[in-house]
Amino acid sequence: MSMQLLVSAVNAQPRELVEAMNIHSDAIVVNQCDKYGYTELEKDGYQIRFFSMNERGVGLSRNHALLRADHEISLFADEDIIYADDYKEQVEKAFREHPEADMILFYVKAAEGRETYNIEKEGRVRWYNCGRYPTYSFGVRTERVHALNITFHLLFGGGTPYSNGEDSLFIMECIRKGMHVIKVPVTLGHENGRESTWFKGYNRKFFYDRGVLYHFLYGHLKYLMALRFLLAHKGEMCREVSVKEAYAWMKEGIRDARRLGTGKECQDGTAV
């Protein structure tokens, strides 16, 4: 079994990035910058392939890396993650112990105030509880993802029109196409605490973009799931705006999203 780290970066320097992230595995880095180029590095016997792209969009950069992935296991990464020395061994061990799993979600400790998820025990991940996990928690069997033609959405995430959600859409597509997804309480590293590239507060754009996302995620359940989301997080997200106002912005995003395409309707994790 072999594992490859797939890193999305912006204006990074190859050697500095490898050291800052504590990379101890083969890796593919796609660097969004102002030029095109390619270089290879070696560290401790591992090969790091560094692609520079004069393009923007986190989904696009992740797709570039996924297209080139050639190891049995792919672990997605952001440039602000600092990995534990044994992350490679931990990921490979988890996949060996779970041959039924096509995708495993791992824990990476977020910077204080940015915690969005936790994994306290092992379990199955379904369509109705998959929206909380960031891309840097994703480990996948590369051949399975390639065979199912699963990629990241190009309209969501940093550098795109809609501020976030490419992670939720990716994992939802994995589940809809029949992949077996689990979570394990295995910690791979931690964030370095840099400022978010997309989050500017719980404002109109945040809720509007979330509405657009829910159109694609939940189909005919989108309005119900939007309300559920607001009620579950109102203590944190609705301090300066009311739930009613936030819901109105989400509904506006849902309505406007119809011009982008028909959201896949989902009740049991399968497309209809």
N, C-alpha and C positions, 0 to 999 in steps of 0.2 A: 504494500500500500504506500502511496506517495501523496503528499499534500503540497499545494502551491498557493501562495498568498496573492490575492488580486487587489491592488491598491489604487484608489482614486485620489489624485493629488492636484494641487494648483500651485504653479510657479515654484516648484520644489527643485532642490539641487540633489542629484543622485546620491552621492556619498553621505551628505548630511542627513538625508531622509532615512537611509538605511540604518545609520547609527541612532538617530532620534527615535525610530520606531522599534529598535532592538530586533531587527529582522534576523531570524535564524532558520530560514527555510528557503527553498526556491520561491521566486516571486516574479510577478509581472506588475510593473508600475506604469500607469497611464497618467501623464502629467499635462494638465491643461495650462498652456502658456502661449507665447506669441511666436512660436516657431514649430517646425516639424523636425524630428530627429530621432535617432536611435542609438543607444549605447548599452553595453553589457558590463556588469560588475560581478565580482566574485567575493564572497565573504564566508570564511570558514568552510569552504568547499561547496557552498550553495551559489546558484546562478540567479542573478537579479537582472531581468530584462527591462530596460527603461525606455518607454516610448513617449516622445514629446509630441503634443498635438495642438495646433493653433485652432482650437475649437472650445466651446463651452457647453456645459451640461453634464451633471453627474451621471445621469442615465447613459448618455453617450459614452462617457469615459469607462463606465463599468462594462458596457457592451463590448468595447474595444478589447478590454482585458479578457472577458469571458470568451470572446471569439478565438483568442489565441491560447486559452488555457488547454494544457495537454497532460495534466496529472490526474490521477484517479479522484482526488478530492480537491475542491476549490474552496478557499476561505476568503470571503470578501473583507476588505479593510478600508479604513479612512486614514489619512495621513496623520491625524492627531491621536492615534492609538499607540500606546506604549505596551509592547507585548512582554509577557513573562518569558523567562528563558526556555521553559519547557512547553510552550504553546503548541508546537508542531507535534510533539509526542502525545499531548493531551487530546488533540483533534483526531489523530490517527487511532488512538486507543478507543475513543468514543465510537468511531465508525466500525472498528473491529468488533466491539461489544454489541453493536446494534446493526447486524447485517440487514435487517428489515427496513432500516431508515434510509430514505433517499436524501433527506435534508435534516440537519441537526442544528438547533439554535443554542448558542453558547452565551455565557455571561461575560460582559465587559463592563467594569465599574465606571459609571459616568461621573463627570465632575459635579461637585456639590451644586445643587439647584437645578441640575439638568437631568435628573433621574427620571427615566420614562418606563423602565421595566426592571424586573428582578426575576431570578429563577431560583426558587428555593427547593424544588423537587422535580424529579423527572416526570414527564408526561407527554401525551399526544397533543398536538396543536391542530385546531380546527379552524374553519373559515370565520366563525363568530368570535374567536379570541386571538386572531393572528395579527391584529393591527398595531400592537404595541411594540413590536420588535424592530430594532434598527438593522440596517444592512450589515453592519460590522459584526452582528451576531450570527450571520448565516454561514453555514458550511454545507456544501452540496456535493453529491456524486456528479462529477462533470459530465460523464457520458450520458447520464439520465437527463440532465438539463438540455444538453445538445440534441438528444434524440427527440425531445418534446418541443424543441424550438422555442424555449422560454428565454425572453430577454427583458431588459428594463425599459419602462415607458419613458419616452423622450420629452414629455410635457411636464413632468413633475420632478421636483428636487432642485438643488442649487444650480443656478445658471439657466433656468427654464422659466416659462411663464407662471407656473404654479409652484409655490415655495417648497412643498415637501409632499411625500406620499409614494415615491417610487419604490420604497422598501415594502410598504403594505401591498401595493399592486403586484410586485414580484412574488411575494409569498402566497398571495391569494391565487395567482396564476398557477403556481406549483401545486397547490391543493386542488384546484379545479381540474387540473390535468392528471390527477390521480397519484401524485407523489405522497409518500408516507413521511410526515413531518413530526419530529419530536423535539422536546427541549430537555436539556440536561444541566444540572447545577455544577458546571465546570467553568471556572474563571480563567480567562485567557490573558487578561491585561486590564489597563485602565486608560481613560481619556487624559489628555494633558491639560484640559481646561481652557482651550482657546475660545474666543468669541464665536458664536454661531454665525454662519455665513448667510442664514436665511431668516432666523427668528428675530423679529423686531417688536415683539409684544403681542398681546391678545387684542388685536385691532380688527378693523373691517377686513383687511386683506387676509389675515389669518383665517377668519371664519368663512369668508367667501371661498378661498382656495380649498378649505376643508370640505365645503359643499360640493365643489367640482369633483374632488377626489371621491366623495361618497357616492356620487352618481355612477362612477366606474366600478367602485368596490361592491356595492350592495344592490344594484338594480332596483326592483320595486320595493325593497325594504329601506331605501335610502333615507326617507323622511323619518321613519321610526328610529333608525340607527343614529341619525343626526341628533334627534332629541335625547336619545339614550346617552350619547356622548356628552352632551351639554349638562344633563342632570348629574351624571357621574363625576364631572369635573368642575361644576359651577363654583365650588369654594375657591378654586385656584384661578379659573379662567374668567369668571364673571364678577370680578371685584369692581371693575370700572364701567362695565356695560352690563345691562340686564340679560337674563337668559332669553327673554323675548326678542330683544334686539339682535343678539348673537344668532338666534335661530332664524330670524328674518334674513340675515346675511348669508347663512348657510343655504337657506332655501333659494335665495337669489343665485348662488353659485350652482346649485343643482339644476335650476331651470336653464341657466345659460349653457351648462355643459351639454345639453341636448344637441346643440349645433356641432359638437365635436364628435358625435357618434352615439350609438345606442349602448348604454351600460349593460353589462351582462347581469341578468337577474339571477339571484342566488338565494336559495333558502337552505339547502342541505350541503353546500359545498360543490355542487355540480352546476355547470352552465345549462341554461334552458333557452 
